[in-house]
Amino acid sequence: MLILTTPTIEGKKINEYLGLVTGDSLLGANMYKDMFSGVRDVVGGRTSKYEEELTNARKLALESMQKKAEEKGANAIIGTRVAYHNLGGTMGNTIMVTVFGTAVSYQK
């Protein structure tokens, strides 16, 4: 399935717009990762563990969105966006990754 950030599929005719599709994934940070990240921030360098976790969370959100698009009969998603939300408070240090776009059927 094509997943594009563009509003069209260049050189292809969109037959039907099937509606909004979304996918979400939560990333919960724990105390040990937070401490390690803090040490890395002080001494410099990248916190690769968090980067890996964010990559996995984004992948899960994209897979969820794709599944919903397939259930609508789509073969592409256009106008895709990714958003990150910090859910502080009672959720602790939790990050939600949300992806959304328009499911479409296009002529291959």
C-alpha positions as protocol buffer text, in pm:
chain_id: "A"
residue {
  index: 1
  type: MET
  ca { x: 0 y: 0 z: 0 }
}
residue {
  index: 2
  type: LEU
  ca { x: 122 y: 347 z: -86 }
}
residue {
  index: 3
  type: ILE
  ca { x: 142 y: 581 z: 212 }
}
residue {
  index: 4
  type: LEU
  ca { x: 220 y: 932 z: 95 }
}
residue {
  index: 5
  type: THR
  ca { x: 245 y: 1277 z: 250 }
}
residue {
  index: 6
  type: THR
  ca { x: 137 y: 1438 z: -76 }
}
residue {
  index: 7
  type: PRO
  ca { x: -229 y: 1523 z: -148 }
}
residue {
  index: 8
  type: THR
  ca { x: -225 y: 1336 z: -481 }
}
residue {
  index: 9
  type: ILE
  ca { x: -56 y: 1039 z: -646 }
}
residue {
  index: 10
  type: GLU
  ca { x: 148 y: 1178 z: -931 }
}
residue {
  index: 11
  type: GLY
  ca { x: 48 y: 1030 z: -1265 }
}
residue {
  index: 12
  type: LYS
  ca { x: -235 y: 825 z: -1116 }
}
residue {
  index: 13
  type: LYS
  ca { x: -611 y: 878 z: -1112 }
}
residue {
  index: 14
  type: ILE
  ca { x: -782 y: 860 z: -774 }
}
residue {
  index: 15
  type: ASN
  ca { x: -1109 y: 671 z: -822 }
}
residue {
  index: 16
  type: GLU
  ca { x: -1257 y: 717 z: -476 }
}
residue {
  index: 17
  type: TYR
  ca { x: -1188 y: 900 z: -151 }
}
residue {
  index: 18
  type: LEU
  ca { x: -1273 y: 660 z: 130 }
}
residue {
  index: 19
  type: GLY
  ca { x: -1228 y: 887 z: 429 }
}
residue {
  index: 20
  type: LEU
  ca { x: -999 y: 963 z: 717 }
}
residue {
  index: 21
  type: VAL
  ca { x: -790 y: 686 z: 869 }
}
residue {
  index: 22
  type: THR
  ca { x: -583 y: 711 z: 1185 }
}
residue {
  index: 23
  type: GLY
  ca { x: -342 y: 505 z: 1389 }
}
residue {
  index: 24
  type: ASP
  ca { x: -212 y: 559 z: 1741 }
}
residue {
  index: 25
  type: SER
  ca { x: 61 y: 411 z: 1954 }
}
residue {
  index: 26
  type: LEU
  ca { x: 170 y: 487 z: 2309 }
}
residue {
  index: 27
  type: LEU
  ca { x: 529 y: 499 z: 2423 }
}
residue {
  index: 28
  type: GLY
  ca { x: 575 y: 479 z: 2799 }
}
residue {
  index: 29
  type: ALA
  ca { x: 911 y: 591 z: 2930 }
}
residue {
  index: 30
  type: ASN
  ca { x: 1036 y: 435 z: 3250 }
}
residue {
  index: 31
  type: MET
  ca { x: 1254 y: 568 z: 3530 }
}
residue {
  index: 32
  type: TYR
  ca { x: 1570 y: 385 z: 3418 }
}
residue {
  index: 33
  type: LYS
  ca { x: 1545 y: 506 z: 3060 }
}
residue {
  index: 34
  type: ASP
  ca { x: 1479 y: 859 z: 3191 }
}
residue {
  index: 35
  type: MET
  ca { x: 1790 y: 845 z: 3413 }
}
residue {
  index: 36
  type: PHE
  ca { x: 2006 y: 708 z: 3129 }
}
residue {
  index: 37
  type: SER
  ca { x: 1872 y: 974 z: 2895 }
}
residue {
  index: 38
  type: GLY
  ca { x: 1951 y: 1244 z: 3150 }
}
residue {
  index: 39
  type: VAL
  ca { x: 2311 y: 1123 z: 3180 }
}
residue {
  index: 40
  type: ARG
  ca { x: 2345 y: 1121 z: 2800 }
}
residue {
  index: 41
  type: ASP
  ca { x: 2206 y: 1476 z: 2785 }
}
residue {
  index: 42
  type: VAL
  ca { x: 2468 y: 1595 z: 3038 }
}
residue {
  index: 43
  type: VAL
  ca { x: 2767 y: 1427 z: 2873 }
}
residue {
  index: 44
  type: GLY
  ca { x: 2640 y: 1474 z: 2520 }
}
residue {
  index: 45
  type: GLY
  ca { x: 2535 y: 1231 z: 2254 }
}
residue {
  index: 46
  type: ARG
  ca { x: 2212 y: 1089 z: 2126 }
}
residue {
  index: 47
  type: THR
  ca { x: 1969 y: 882 z: 2330 }
}
residue {
  index: 48
  type: SER
  ca { x: 1943 y: 602 z: 2079 }
}
residue {
  index: 49
  type: LYS
  ca { x: 1712 y: 389 z: 2297 }
}
residue {
  index: 50
  type: TYR
  ca { x: 1444 y: 658 z: 2282 }
}
residue {
  index: 51
  type: GLU
  ca { x: 1496 y: 695 z: 1908 }
}
residue {
  index: 52
  type: GLU
  ca { x: 1443 y: 319 z: 1866 }
}
residue {
  index: 53
  type: GLU
  ca { x: 1129 y: 333 z: 2083 }
}
residue {
  index: 54
  type: LEU
  ca { x: 989 y: 627 z: 1883 }
}
residue {
  index: 55
  type: THR
  ca { x: 1062 y: 445 z: 1557 }
}
residue {
  index: 56
  type: ASN
  ca { x: 877 y: 136 z: 1684 }
}
residue {
  index: 57
  type: ALA
  ca { x: 582 y: 344 z: 1809 }
}
residue {
  index: 58
  type: ARG
  ca { x: 556 y: 523 z: 1473 }
}
residue {
  index: 59
  type: LYS
  ca { x: 574 y: 188 z: 1289 }
}
residue {
  index: 60
  type: LEU
  ca { x: 290 y: 45 z: 1501 }
}
residue {
  index: 61
  type: ALA
  ca { x: 77 y: 355 z: 1440 }
}
residue {
  index: 62
  type: LEU
  ca { x: 137 y: 333 z: 1064 }
}
residue {
  index: 63
  type: GLU
  ca { x: 47 y: -38 z: 1061 }
}
residue {
  index: 64
  type: SER
  ca { x: -276 y: 37 z: 1249 }
}
residue {
  index: 65
  type: MET
  ca { x: -367 y: 314 z: 1003 }
}
residue {
  index: 66
  type: GLN
  ca { x: -288 y: 89 z: 704 }
}
residue {
  index: 67
  type: LYS
  ca { x: -509 y: -189 z: 840 }
}
residue {
  index: 68
  type: LYS
  ca { x: -802 y: 53 z: 875 }
}
residue {
  index: 69
  type: ALA
  ca { x: -747 y: 177 z: 520 }
}
residue {
  index: 70
  type: GLU
  ca { x: -742 y: -181 z: 385 }
}
residue {
  index: 71
  type: GLU
  ca { x: -1070 y: -251 z: 567 }
}
residue {
  index: 72
  type: LYS
  ca { x: -1223 y: 42 z: 374 }
}
residue {
  index: 73
  type: GLY
  ca { x: -1099 y: -106 z: 45 }
}
residue {
  index: 74
  type: ALA
  ca { x: -818 y: 147 z: -6 }
}
residue {
  index: 75
  type: ASN
  ca { x: -494 y: 80 z: -188 }
}
residue {
  index: 76
  type: ALA
  ca { x: -327 y: 407 z: -83 }
}
residue {
  index: 77
  type: ILE
  ca { x: -327 y: 672 z: 187 }
}
residue {
  index: 78
  type: ILE
  ca { x: -258 y: 1032 z: 89 }
}
residue {
  index: 79
  type: GLY
  ca { x: -193 y: 1346 z: 292 }
}
residue {
  index: 80
  type: THR
  ca { x: -36 y: 1145 z: 572 }
}
residue {
  index: 81
  type: ARG
  ca { x: 82 y: 1334 z: 880 }
}
residue {
  index: 82
  type: VAL
  ca { x: 257 y: 1223 z: 1198 }
}
residue {
  index: 83
  type: ALA
  ca { x: 201 y: 1395 z: 1533 }
}
residue {
  index: 84
  type: TYR
  ca { x: 362 y: 1342 z: 1872 }
}
residue {
  index: 85
  type: HIS
  ca { x: 183 y: 1425 z: 2199 }
}
residue {
  index: 86
  type: ASN
  ca { x: 328 y: 1429 z: 2550 }
}
residue {
  index: 87
  type: LEU
  ca { x: 66 y: 1283 z: 2782 }
}
residue {
  index: 88
  type: GLY
  ca { x: 199 y: 1406 z: 3115 }
}
residue {
  index: 89
  type: GLY
  ca { x: 9 y: 1416 z: 3442 }
}
residue {
  index: 90
  type: THR
  ca { x: -139 y: 1086 z: 3554 }
}
residue {
  index: 91
  type: MET
  ca { x: 3 y: 912 z: 3245 }
}
residue {
  index: 92
  type: GLY
  ca { x: 359 y: 976 z: 3365 }
}
residue {
  index: 93
  type: ASN
  ca { x: 609 y: 1039 z: 3090 }
}
residue {
  index: 94
  type: THR
  ca { x: 405 y: 887 z: 2807 }
}
residue {
  index: 95
  type: ILE
  ca { x: 425 y: 988 z: 2442 }
}
residue {
  index: 96
  type: MET
  ca { x: 144 y: 918 z: 2197 }
}
residue {
  index: 97
  type: VAL
  ca { x: 228 y: 888 z: 1829 }
}
residue {
  index: 98
  type: THR
  ca { x: -67 y: 962 z: 1599 }
}
residue {
  index: 99
  type: VAL
  ca { x: -69 y: 920 z: 1222 }
}
residue {
  index: 100
  type: PHE
  ca { x: -356 y: 1020 z: 997 }
}
residue {
  index: 101
  type: GLY
  ca { x: -436 y: 1052 z: 631 }
}
residue {
  index: 102
  type: THR
  ca { x: -702 y: 1002 z: 365 }
}
residue {
  index: 103
  type: ALA
  ca { x: -770 y: 648 z: 243 }
}
residue {
  index: 104
  type: VAL
  ca { x: -817 y: 634 z: -133 }
}
residue {
  index: 105
  type: SER
  ca { x: -861 y: 390 z: -415 }
}
residue {
  index: 106
  type: TYR
  ca { x: -650 y: 470 z: -719 }
}
residue {
  index: 107
  type: GLN
  ca { x: -614 y: 319 z: -1063 }
}
residue {
  index: 108
  type: LYS
  ca { x: -283 y: 134 z: -1087 }
}
